[in-house]
Amino acid sequence: MKKIILLALVTFLLTTTVFAGMIVVEETYNGALISYDVSIPMEKGWNLVLGAGALLEAAPLGFSAGSEVKFGNLKAMYVYNPSTREYVRILPGVDREKIATFVSTGDLLSIPYWLYSDKAGTLQFRSRGIPAVHYRQLYSGWNLVGISPEMEGRTFQELFSGCTVEKSFIYNNKVYTGHTEPSWERVYEDSKFEDNAMGYGMAVKVTGQCTMAAAPALGGTPPALPGN
């Protein structure tokens, strides 16, 4: 288990986007799936949250005891299906026919969900296992991509090296001086993911189906062979 304490009100990436802090406890399963204990600030209105699909399984019991945002505060939940290029309603009333069109369960686990909250406050929950970056598949066109702790300190170009990216944006719904309305903020190739962005989501448009990044090489290269 690894605890990552994320700082509050730190500039995200190389833009002026500001996000409040959160705490994540990370548990890895065979290097493929990572489960998180998430505590993330929510704004009143729409929020794009990684792993929020876990709230469906035992709602309202899926929420942690200390969560300020409760199941009753969530007035709507949607997920974007990149293979059919449409939103699928989860709340109120799950659209089971459209949910069945998802190519794999892994797609549902790795993408962030749109949550509409009628209040601002901290949302706390335990996520299901989320595929590591090098297992995440993107589809031609727009994709919603969750920002997870394994992405911290890495550049956008490094994380999406397996894809040809046309455009990328992060959803900024935070209210602060000079920013009073939600907006999409541009993400560039050399943008580096900071710790305070973990748990949120972004929109990435790619030219064709691809996998985000290659698996990291553990231990570097093998030792050189002996000389003659």
N, C-alpha and C positions, 0 to 999 in steps of 0.2 A: 504494500500500500504506500502511496506517496501523496503527501498533502502539498498542495500548491496554494499559497496565499496570494491573491491577486490584489494589486494596489487600486485605490480609488482615484477617480478623476485624473487619469493619465491620458495623454494624447494617443489615439489609436493610429497605427500605421504611420504614414507620412502625410496624413490629412489633418484637418482640425477636429475630427470626430472625437467626442469625449464619452467614455463609458465608466459607470461606477463599478466598484469592486465586487468580487465574488470569491467563494471558496470552493475548491473542487478536491474531492478525494478520488483517487484513480486506482482501479484494479484491473489488471490485464489477464486475459485468458488466452494462452497459447499464441500471444503476439498478434492475434487477429481481431479479437473483440475487446473493447475497453469499456468498463462500466463506470459511471460517475455518480457521486453524491453532489448534486448541484444546488447552489444557493445563489440565485441570480436576481438582480434588481429588475423589476418590471415597471413600465410606465402605463398610465391609463390609456387604453386604445390598443393598437396592434403592436405585437412584439414577435420577433423571429427568434425562436429558442431551440437549440440543439437538444435532441433526446426527449423532447416533450411528448412523444408518442407513448412513453411509458405511463403517462397520466391516465391513459385510456383503460389500462388493464385492471385496475382496482379502484378507480375513482369512486368516491373521494378518498379512499384509503391509500391511494398511491402517493398522496402528499405527505411530506414530513410534518411532524407535530408542530415545529416552529414556523411553518410557512405562513406568511402574512396574507398571501393570495391563496384563497381557498377554491375548491371546485365550483362553488356557487358564483364566484367572481368571474369565471370564464364563460363569456356569453357566446363565443364562437371559436372554432378551431378548424383550420384547413391545412391540407398538405398538397404540395404541387407534384404532380406525376410528370416527370420529364419525358417519359416514353410516349405518352398520349398528349402532352402539352396542355394540360388542363388542371384546374384546382379540383380537389376532392374534399367534400364537406365531411368533417368528423363530428362537430357539434354545431348546432343542435341536431341530433339524429344522424348517425353515420350512414353515408351512401355506400352500402355494402357491394353493390354491383360495380361501382367504379374503383373501390379499394381492391377488388379482385383483379383489376387490370394491371396492378403493379407487377413488374417482371419478377422480382424476388423480395423476400422478407428483408434482405440486406439493404435494399433501397429504402425501405420504410424506416429502418433503424438509423441510417447514416444521415438522412436529410433533416433539416430543421423544420419545425412546425410554426405556422402562424397562430398565435393566441390573441384573442381580444379580451382584455381585462377591463372590468368596470372600475378598477381602482389601481393606484400605484402601490407598490410594496414588493417585498422579497418573496420570490417563489422558490420553494425548496422541495426537491424530490430526488429519488434514486432512478437513474436511467437504466435501461437494459444495455446489453453489450453492443457498443457501437463499432462498426468496422474501422480498423486502422486506415490511415490515409492511403497506403499502397493497395488496399482492397476496395477502395471506393470507385465505382464506375460512374462516368458521366455520359449523358446522351446528347446527340446533336441538337443544338439550340440552347435554350435557357435551362439552367439547373440551380436549385437552391442547395448550398453547401454549408454544413455546420462547421464552426470554428472550434476545434478541440485542443486541449493542452499539448498534444504532441506536435502541434503546428507552431508553438511558441518559439520565437527567435529565428524562424525560418522565413525566407522571402516567398512571395507569391510565385515567382518564376520557378523556384526550386520545388515547391509543392505541386505545381501544375505542369511539371516538365513532360509528362506523358500526353499532354493535350495541346491542341492549337486553339488558343483563347482569343476570341474576338473582343469581348468586353467583360468587365467585372465591376461590381458595385457592392457596398455594404449598406444595410438599412440602418439609418440613424434616427431613432425616435426620441433621443434624449433632449431635454429642455435645458438650455443654459443661455448665457448672454450671447446674443447674435444668432441664436438658433431656437426658434419657437415652434416650428412645424416639422414633422417628420420629413426626411429626404433620403434619397439614394446618393451615397458618396462614392466617387470613383476610386478604384483600387488599381495600382500600377504594378508592373512587373517587379520593380525593385522595392516595393512596399514590404516591410517586415512586420510580422504579426506579434503584437505585444501581449503581455499576460492579461491585461484588463479586457481584452476582446473575447476571451474564451467563453464559450457557451452561447454565443450569438450566431447569426447566420449571414450569408451573402449570396448574391446572384451572380452566376458565371455563365457566359454564353460561349459554347465551343462549336467548332466546325463539324465535328464528327464524334462518334462514340469512342470513348477513351478511358483509361485508368489514370487517376490523378498523378501519382508519382511512383517510381520504382521503390521496392523495399530497400531500407538502408543496409549497407554492407557492414556486418558486425565483425570487428577485429581487423578491419583493413584488408590488405592483400596478403596472400600466403608468403612465407619466407622464401628467399631466393634459393635455387638449387645449388649444390656444392660445385665448385670449379673443377677443372680437369685434374 
